[in-house]
Amino acid sequence: MKAGQFFKEHSYDMVKMFLNQFATGLFGFVLTLTFTKIGNSLLRTLCSVFAVLFYLFLLYYMTWEIGYRDRGRVHSGEKPENLFRGTLISLCANLINFVIAIIICIGNFATIPTLASIAVQGSFWLEGMFSGILTNQIFGSPMNSYWLTYFILPLPAIATCTVAYILGYKDKKFTPLFNPMIPKSDRDEKKKYWKK
């Protein structure tokens, strides 16, 4: 599949993933601020973990449906098989996160604190679901003070989308939540009528 066709077909999915991330990031950031003001670090971390899991669940559900939808189209010959299509969609949706990570890295190594600070603020809005976890210390400093952290943050989303797409494509589900939405036909309604 050509790049232009891929973007045309999956641009809606990428935008939806980005909006899910922004909404969940904002939700996680507000929770972190609340529990930081209260001064309860355990609740702050637990709420952040909940926000991350909720975000990954949204991605899983969405990407599973994309994989299931592609299953039929691949089998009918409409599009080629690519089990890493979920990975590619997620990578594109997370491009801005990697751009932020690169800016933070440049700001740290080129000693431009203003540049790094602006990028970190942008990260709080987009990756706010992680903010409660990142305030915890590792090696004597908060995790959000290490530039490498910002390259790692998009990886759970990419891994989740990879697994979800493959499972959707293979029609494997863990719960009844992932039953595909198939529209009812007139035939189903007629059967109900004649049974009465």
N, C-alpha and C positions, 0 to 999 in steps of 0.2 A: 504494500500500500504506500502510495506517495505521501510525502509530508503534508502537502497542501490538502489532499483528500482527508488525511488523518485529522488535521486541525478543523476542517470543515465539519466532519462527522462528529468529533468529540469536543468541540469548543464549548458547547452547552455544559457537558459533564465537567470540564475543567473549571468553568466559571462557578458552577454549583459547588464543587469541592472547595474552591477558594472562599466562597461566601459562607459555607459551613465552618471553615477554619476561622474566618473573621468573627463570626457570631460566637463560636465556642471560645475563641481567644479572648474576646471582650468579656464574656461570662466568667471565664477563669481569672482574668485580671481583676475584675470587680471583687470576686471572692477572696483573692489573695490580699487585696487592699483592706477588705473588711477585717480579716483575721490578723493581719499585720497590726492594724490599729488596736484590736482587742489584745494582742500580745500572745496569742495562743499558736505556737509554731506547729504543734501536732495537728490541730484542726486545719491550719493553713495548708499543710502538706497533704492531708487526707482529701480535702476539697479539690486540691490541684490534681491529685491522682484520679478522683472521680471525673473531673472535667476532661482530662486526657482520655480516659476510658470511654466517656460519652462521645467525644470527638471521633475516636477510632471506630466506635460502633456505627456512627453515622456514615463514615467512609466505607465500612465493611458492607453495610446494607445496600448502599448506593452502588458500589462496585460489583457486588454479587449480582445485582440485577442487570448491570451492563454485560457481565460475562454470560448470564443466562440468555439475554437478548441476542448476543453475538453467536451463541451456540446454534440457534436455528438458521441464522444467516450464513454461517460457515457451511453447515450441512446442506443448505440449498444451493451453495456455490456462489452466493452474492459477494462474499468477501473471503480473503485468505485467512487461514488459521494462524493466530499469534497469541500464545499463552501469556506473553509479557505485555499485552496491550494495556492491562490495568496498571502495570509499572510505569509505562510511558505516559499514560494520562495523569497519573499522580506526580510524576517528575515535572511535567509541564505546569500542573497546578501549583507546584511548590517552587517554581523558578524564582519567584520574588523572595522566598526564604533564603535561597542560596545566594542571591544578590546581596541581601542584608548581611549574610555571614561573610561574604567577600569584603564588603565595606568595613565591617567590624574588624576583620583581619588586617586590612590595609591601614585602618585607623590606629590599631595597636602597634604594628610594626613600623609604620612611618611616623609614629608618635604624633598623631593628629587627634587629640582627645575629643575635639568637637565633632569630628566626622564619626568617630566610634560611638559617641554619646547619642547622636541623632539616630544612627542605625539601631542602637539598643532600644531607644524609645519606639522606633517602628516595630521592632521585634516584640515588644510588650503588647502592642495592639494586635499583632497577627498570631503570635505564639503565646498569648497570655495564659492559656490553659496550663502551660509548663511553669509559669512564674512562681507559684508556691513551692514547687520542687526545687527550682533553681536558686532560691534564696538560702537553701541549706548549704552548709560548708563542706568542702572536700579539700584535703591538703591545706587546711588553714584559711581558705578563702571561699566566698560564695561561688557556687557553680556558674552563675551568670557572669562572673568576672573573667572566665576563660574563653578565648575566641573560638577554640575548637568545639565548644558546646553548641554553638549556633549552626555548625555544619552537621551535628548529630541530630538536632531537633526534628528535621523533616523525615528522618529515616523510619521511625515507627509508622508514619502515615504511608510511606512508599511500600514498606513490607506488608502492611495490612491490605492495601489495595492489590498487591501482587497475589496474595493468598486468596482474597475474596474473589478476584476475577477468575482465577483457576477453578475454585470451588463452584462458582456460578456457571462457568462454562461446562464443567463436568456434572452439573446438577446435583451437587452434594450439599446437603444442608444439615445444620446442627439442631435447629429448632423449627417449629411450624411458622415462625415469623417470615421465613424466606420462601414462602409459597408464591410463585409468580402470579401477577395479576393478569388473568386472561378474561377479556370481555365476554359477557354472556351473549349467546346468539339467540335469535328468535326461536330456533328449534328447541332450546332449553325451556323457554316459556310455554311453548305449545305442549311439550311433554307434561308439564305441571297441570295445564288446563285439562288434558284428556284423562289424567289420572283421577281427577275429582269425580 
